[in-house]
Amino acid sequence: MLDPTALFSMSYGLYVVSADDGEHKVGCLINTATQVTAEPIQVMVAVNKGNFSADVIRRAGAFAVTVLDETADMPYIGNFGFRTSENYDKFDKYGCATTDDGCPYSPEHICAVMSAKLVQTVDVGSHYLFIGQVTQAEKVGEGKPMTYGYYHSVLKGKTPPKASSYVAS
Ligand SMILES: Cc1cc2nc3c(=O)[nH]c(=O)nc-3n(C[C@H](O)[C@H](O)[C@H](O)COP(=O)(O)O)c2cc1C
């Protein structure tokens, strides 16, 4: 038996992974981010190869991850999660700050930001796993981190096909 809905029991947060390759500033909403080691601190993000952000992160060699808090509303989530950065500046509407590594991020609706140097890229088929060594990490607010469960149950949000956890209905 392989019931893909069993995986709905897994817990996630909501994040924006962002980067700047010198030509494009990109930001991609993801639920698949996690800390993978403590010494050194490394984080991993899974980004669909079809997302414009994937190639920009590869070229940039560094990425930022912001942790969304519960003030993030559907327009904010839609800005980063339901449209592409290819011909659109996602930071125009929500402001743009820069990490020490030169990664752009929006300071709105977040409770933490981290910046990482890309140390490994693993090709897992539809997605790349980008593993980064964290060079900067800051708490930037008192807001509660948004969980994927909150996104579904309170905001009534949907999961698009490019998310790692998408299941066609
Ligand atoms: C709730 C939610 C979760 C998502 N999770 C992921 C994810 O884990 N990985 C991913 O590559 N895309 C994920 N996406 C899809 C991207 O955010 C979306 O395709 C985005 O428009 C890509 O932007 P880009 O083309 O500028 O990179 C998610 C979207 C939403 C709304």
The ligand as an SDF file (V2000), in Angstrom:
LIG
                    3D

 31 33  0  0  0  0  0  0  0  0999 V2000
    2.1920   26.6800    0.3180 C   0  0  0  0  0  0  0  0  0  0  0  0
    3.2130   26.5790   -0.7770 C   0  0  0  0  0  0  0  0  0  0  0  0
    4.3050   25.7280   -0.6170 C   0  0  0  0  0  0  0  0  0  0  0  0
    5.2800   25.6210   -1.6230 C   0  0  0  0  0  0  0  0  0  0  0  0
    6.3480   24.8150   -1.4190 N   0  0  0  0  0  0  0  0  0  0  0  0
    7.3170   24.7230   -2.3740 C   0  0  0  0  0  0  0  0  0  0  0  0
    8.4900   23.9670   -2.1360 C   0  0  0  0  0  0  0  0  0  0  0  0
    8.6900   23.3750   -1.0790 O   0  0  0  0  0  0  0  0  0  0  0  0
    9.4330   23.9380   -3.1310 N   0  0  0  0  0  0  0  0  0  0  0  0
    9.2560   24.5930   -4.3190 C   0  0  0  0  0  0  0  0  0  0  0  0
   10.1390   24.5200   -5.1740 O   0  0  0  0  0  0  0  0  0  0  0  0
    8.1400   25.3180   -4.5660 N   0  0  0  0  0  0  0  0  0  0  0  0
    7.1880   25.4220   -3.6280 C   0  0  0  0  0  0  0  0  0  0  0  0
    6.0670   26.1790   -3.8420 N   0  0  0  0  0  0  0  0  0  0  0  0
    5.8610   26.7600   -5.1840 C   0  0  0  0  0  0  0  0  0  0  0  0
    6.6420   28.0490   -5.4410 C   0  0  0  0  0  0  0  0  0  0  0  0
    6.5370   28.9320   -4.3520 O   0  0  0  0  0  0  0  0  0  0  0  0
    6.0740   28.7340   -6.7200 C   0  0  0  0  0  0  0  0  0  0  0  0
    6.1750   27.8410   -7.8310 O   0  0  0  0  0  0  0  0  0  0  0  0
    6.7160   30.0730   -7.0060 C   0  0  0  0  0  0  0  0  0  0  0  0
    5.8550   30.7980   -7.8490 O   0  0  0  0  0  0  0  0  0  0  0  0
    8.0780   29.9670   -7.6790 C   0  0  0  0  0  0  0  0  0  0  0  0
    8.5720   31.2520   -7.9270 O   0  0  0  0  0  0  0  0  0  0  0  0
    9.8310   31.4930   -8.8760 P   0  0  0  0  0  0  0  0  0  0  0  0
    9.4530   31.0650  -10.2750 O   0  0  0  0  0  0  0  0  0  0  0  0
   10.0560   32.9660   -8.7750 O   0  0  0  0  0  0  0  0  0  0  0  0
   10.9720   30.6980   -8.3470 O   0  0  0  0  0  0  0  0  0  0  0  0
    5.1220   26.3550   -2.8280 C   0  0  0  0  0  0  0  0  0  0  0  0
    4.0450   27.2470   -2.9700 C   0  0  0  0  0  0  0  0  0  0  0  0
    3.0960   27.3590   -1.9630 C   0  0  0  0  0  0  0  0  0  0  0  0
    1.9370   28.3020   -2.1430 C   0  0  0  0  0  0  0  0  0  0  0  0
  1  2  1  0
  2  3  1  0
  2 30  2  0
  3  4  2  0
  4  5  1  0
  4 28  1  0
  5  6  2  0
  6  7  1  0
  6 13  1  0
  7  8  2  0
  7  9  1  0
  9 10  1  0
 10 11  2  0
 10 12  1  0
 12 13  2  0
 13 14  1  0
 14 15  1  0
 14 28  1  0
 15 16  1  0
 16 17  1  0
 16 18  1  0
 18 19  1  0
 18 20  1  0
 20 21  1  0
 20 22  1  0
 22 23  1  0
 23 24  1  0
 24 25  2  0
 24 26  1  0
 24 27  1  0
 28 29  2  0
 29 30  1  0
 30 31  1  0
M  END
$$$$
